[in-house]
Amino acid sequence: MIKIKNKLGKTRIYHKKYIINFYKDEKFKSKKTNIKDDKPIHCGGLRFKGLFKKNIKDKPLISIVMPNFRCPDIKKAIKSVLKQNYENLELIIIDGNSGKKTVKILKFYEKDIDIWISENDNGMWDAWNKGFQLANGDYVGIVDSSNVLFPGAIKNLIKYIKKYPQLDFICGAVKKDNRLYAGLRVKDIKRQFNIIPSSVVSFFIKLKSLKKVGLLNTRYKIQADYDLLYRIIVKNKMKGINTKSTEVFGDLGDSGFSHEKSFIFKLVNELRIRFDNNQNIFELIYIFFGRIFIKILRMIR
């Protein structure tokens, strides 16, 4: 066991040996570096220097995956993770070949990032999947490069992990445009998708549970995270809990692009996801006409 302080003075625990955890019925495998013969344009991090992280008794490893594509706030996002006062935390950054400026930032934090890759990808969901495959923690979550993780967020997460070891996922509260979002409404998932505050910053799931569910379906251009959530809760009947509304994990910043799509596009995509997951056809008809009716009422008013 080796303890090293990062650029912001926070201690992290490392090991010389990499240990991959395998689980029964897992739908994807963990990878040490995810580097094959077709090496990315740029890559780096402590894993390439022989320093690794693993789960420790009373200090479960938390994996944070940070997808990025030309985000001007990536340095702020990285620092928000490095500031976390928790020793067993790994940071994985998946960049979609954003250019020299981003690579320069990643190289600056080379000794604080467990692994980073910069290469062309097939969009945001592909980046998430790459990160999930590199994660080796007990729990894994997404912190987008446009997000900020608040101080104490991981400490709050650990508190719930230890208190509810039987659960599969934990949802913290988040801020977006100075508004607070909190709660978990599992019973509503058959009617609407936004049952959690966010799938980034505040949503952490056991890697063991995620491997049972599988990776994101990249066929969906939007809402693939909702498809994943549907499979977690409905198809695999996994359980979770939300933190108190005062336990805010972070700020969402400019993450998310579904708001850029039209009402009809998002509705059709949602119905496709539900249909692909074998939701009752009559429930889908109810959702379609119900949403259209509500939309018309709002336009009239």
Long-range contacts (C-beta under 8 A, 24 or more apart in sequence): 2-51, 3-87, 4-51, 4-111, 6-82, 6-111, 6-112, 7-82, 7-109, 7-111, 7-112, 8-79, 8-82, 8-83, 10-82, 10-83, 10-84, 10-85, 11-87, 12-53, 12-87, 12-88, 12-89, 12-112, 13-53, 13-56, 13-59, 13-87, 13-88, 14-46, 14-51, 14-52, 14-53, 15-51, 15-52, 15-53, 15-54, 16-50, 16-51, 16-52, 17-52, 18-47, 18-52, 18-54, 18-136, 19-52, 19-54, 19-136, 20-136, 21-55, 21-136, 21-207, 21-208, 23-208, 23-211, 23-212, 25-212, 26-208, 26-211, 26-212, 27-211, 27-212, 27-213, 27-214, 27-215, 28-129, 28-132, 28-133, 28-211, 28-214, 28-215, 29-133, 30-133, 30-134, 30-135, 30-136, 30-207, 31-133, 31-134, 33-115, 33-134, 34-117, 34-130, 34-133, 34-134, 35-117, 40-117, 40-118, 40-119, 41-97, 41-118, 41-119, 41-120, 42-103, 42-106, 42-117, 42-118, 42-119, 43-115, 43-116, 43-117, 43-118, 43-119, 44-106, 44-107, 44-110, 44-113, 44-115, 44-116, 45-93, 45-110, 45-113, 45-114, 45-115, 45-116, 46-110, 46-111, 46-113, 46-114, 46-115, 47-114, 47-115, 48-115, 52-114, 52-136, 53-88, 53-89, 53-90, 53-114, 53-136, 53-137, 54-136, 55-88, 55-137, 55-138, 56-88, 59-87, 59-88, 60-88, 60-137, 60-138, 60-139, 60-158, 60-161, 61-88, 61-89, 61-90, 61-136, 61-137, 61-138, 61-139, 62-86, 62-88, 62-89, 62-90, 62-137, 62-138, 62-139, 62-140, 62-141, 62-154, 62-157, 62-158, 62-204, 63-90, 63-92, 63-135, 63-136, 63-137, 63-139, 63-140, 63-141, 63-207, 64-89, 64-90, 64-91, 64-92, 64-140, 64-141, 64-142, 64-143, 64-149, 65-92, 65-94, 65-128, 65-131, 65-132, 65-134, 65-135, 65-140, 65-141, 65-142, 65-143, 66-91, 66-92, 66-93, 66-94, 66-131, 66-142, 66-143, 66-144, 66-145, 67-94, 67-95, 67-96, 67-124, 67-127, 67-128, 67-131, 67-142, 67-144, 67-145, 68-93, 68-94, 68-95, 68-96, 68-98, 68-102, 68-127, 68-144, 68-145, 69-95, 69-96, 69-98, 69-124, 69-127, 69-145, 70-96, 70-98, 70-99, 70-102, 71-98, 71-144, 71-145, 71-146, 73-145, 73-146, 73-253, 73-254, 74-102, 74-105, 74-145, 75-105, 76-148, 77-143, 77-144, 77-145, 77-146, 77-147, 77-148, 77-149, 78-105, 78-109, 78-112, 78-113, 78-145, 80-143, 80-147, 80-148, 80-149, 80-150, 80-250, 81-143, 81-149, 82-109, 82-112, 83-149, 83-151, 84-149, 84-151, 84-152, 84-153, 84-154, 84-155, 85-151, 85-152, 85-154, 85-155, 86-154, 86-155, 86-158, 89-154, 90-114, 90-135, 90-136, 90-137, 92-116, 92-131, 92-134, 92-135, 93-117, 93-145, 94-121, 94-127, 94-128, 94-130, 94-131, 95-119, 95-127, 96-120, 96-121, 96-123, 96-127, 97-121, 122-218, 123-218, 123-221, 124-257, 125-216, 125-217, 125-218, 125-220, 125-224, 125-225, 126-218, 128-215, 128-216, 128-225, 129-215, 129-216, 129-218, 132-210, 132-215, 133-215, 135-207, 136-207, 137-207, 138-206, 138-207, 138-208, 139-170, 139-204, 139-205, 139-206, 139-207, 140-204, 140-205, 140-207, 140-210, 141-200, 141-201, 141-202, 141-203, 141-204, 141-205, 142-199, 142-200, 142-201, 142-203, 143-200, 143-201, 143-250, 144-200, 144-201, 144-252, 144-253, 144-255, 146-252, 146-253, 146-254, 146-255, 147-200, 147-201, 147-250, 147-251, 147-252, 147-253, 147-255, 148-250, 148-251, 148-253, 149-201, 149-249, 149-250, 150-248, 150-249, 150-250, 150-251, 153-201, 153-248, 153-249, 153-250, 156-243, 156-247, 156-249, 157-204, 157-249, 160-241, 160-243, 164-241, 166-239, 167-239, 167-240, 167-241, 168-205, 168-206, 168-209, 168-232, 168-238, 168-239, 168-240, 169-203, 169-204, 169-205, 169-206, 169-209, 169-232, 169-238, 169-239, 169-240, 170-203, 170-204, 170-205, 170-240, 170-241, 170-242, 170-243, 171-196, 171-197, 171-202, 171-203, 171-240, 171-241, 171-242, 171-243, 172-197, 172-201, 172-202, 172-203, 172-204, 172-242, 172-243, 172-247, 172-248, 172-249, 172-250, 173-197, 173-202, 173-242, 173-243, 173-244, 173-245, 173-246, 173-247, 173-248, 173-249, 174-198, 174-201, 174-202, 174-248, 174-249, 174-250, 174-251, 174-252, 175-248, 175-250, 175-251, 175-252, 176-251, 176-252, 180-245, 180-248, 182-242, 182-243, 182-244, 182-245, 182-248, 183-242, 183-245, 184-240, 184-241, 184-242, 186-233, 186-240, 189-229, 189-230, 189-233, 189-234, 190-234, 190-279, 190-283, 191-283, 191-287, 193-223, 193-226, 193-229, 193-230, 193-270, 195-229, 196-229, 196-242, 197-242, 198-252, 198-255, 199-225, 199-226, 199-228, 199-229, 200-225, 200-252, 200-255, 200-256, 201-249, 201-250, 201-251, 201-252, 201-255, 202-249, 202-250, 205-232, 205-240, 209-236, 209-238, 212-236, 213-238, 217-276, 220-269, 220-272, 220-273, 221-269, 222-257, 222-258, 222-261, 222-265, 222-266, 222-269, 223-258, 223-266, 223-269, 223-270, 223-273, 226-270, 226-273, 227-273, 227-276, 227-277, 230-273, 230-274, 230-277, 231-277, 234-277, 234-279, 235-277, 263-295, 267-291, 267-292
